[in-house]
Amino acid sequence: MPENYTEDYLLDKKVKIFQPTDGYRASSDAVLLSAMVSSVKSGARIIDIGSGTGAISLCLAQRLQNLSPHIEGVELQPELVTLANMSARADNFEFVHFHQADIRQKINLPGLSPCSFDIAVSNPPYSEHDMPSPNASKAAAHNHHDFDLVQWLNFCLKMLKPFGRLYLVHRAENLPQICAALQNKAGAQTILPIYSKTSQTAKRIIVSAQKDSKAPCRILPAFVTHNHDGKYTEAAEKVLRQGLSFEDILRI
């Protein structure tokens, strides 16, 4: 069991999460990504690829628990897997489980078979070129190691059933690479640009796509997280604190 960790909360204390004191810790990206997942059917199977401390899965579990989903997280770092499973137990999410696995290798874990999930969610490492953090946990979470973004997305698609849905959050500057990687593999792409403030450029994007679909791409209206006084916008309050989905507030 990790020795140094903190007890934190998400969604205005609706979700408890344990995280390393000095290591990879979830950001608002995870909460925003979880809010993008929509039109979930009862009993849906969801996989969280590169699950970290479990924030995406835990937020999904809070919102979708009445639909009895089955949520599985896959994470490379064993200490983060331990903390994520501790969080799931603390939140009484018996349908959420996290597994230690390296997606660069063939995964031989029960229930984690290719083409078996309705939904895949992921917050992939952002770059293979950034200066790595001196903290090993943060470096592993933020920098690609012998497995680039295209390979990551291919793995996500491999785990989905035909016409399953992929959701990911990433840097806005990498949108061309994401679209190129999904071309002829997943259509019906929906792109949500995330702005910190209206006067700034988008730093993040949330992209969803449907495996095997040929439907065209849509770009949604900008989502702004902060007013100029630094406080959350009304829409961001609804997502980041009240736990509403973008489907609820944007009617997407």
Stockholm file with secondary structure:
# STOCKHOLM 1.0

chainA/1-252         MPENYTEDYLLDKKVKIFQPTDGYRASSDAVLLSAMVSSVKSGARIIDIGSGTGAISLCLAQRLQNLSPHIEGVELQPELVTLANMSARADNFEFVHFHQADIRQKINLPGLSPCSFDIAVSNPPYSEHDMPSPNASKAAAHNHHDFDLVQWLNFCLKMLKPFGRLYLVHRAENLPQICAALQNKAGAQTILPIYSKTSQTAKRIIVSAQKDSKAPCRILPAFVTHNHDGKYTEAAEKVLRQGLSFEDILRI
#=GR chainA/1-252 SS CCSSEEEEEETTTTEEEEEESSSCCCCHHHHHHHHHCCSCCTTCEEEEETCTTSHHHHHHHHHHGGGCCEEEEEESCHHHHHHHHHHHHHTTCTTEEEEECCTTSCCCCTTCCTTCEEEEEECCCCBSSSCCCSSHHHHHHHBCSSCCHHHHHHHHHHHEEEEEEEEEEEEGGGHHHHHHHHTTTEEEEEEEEEESSTTSCCCEEEEEEEETCCCCCEECCCEECBCTTSSBCHHHHHHHTTCCCHHHHHCC
#=GC SS_cons         CCSSEEEEEETTTTEEEEEESSSCCCCHHHHHHHHHCCSCCTTCEEEEETCTTSHHHHHHHHHHGGGCCEEEEEESCHHHHHHHHHHHHHTTCTTEEEEECCTTSCCCCTTCCTTCEEEEEECCCCBSSSCCCSSHHHHHHHBCSSCCHHHHHHHHHHHEEEEEEEEEEEEGGGHHHHHHHHTTTEEEEEEEEEESSTTSCCCEEEEEEEETCCCCCEECCCEECBCTTSSBCHHHHHHHTTCCCHHHHHCC
//
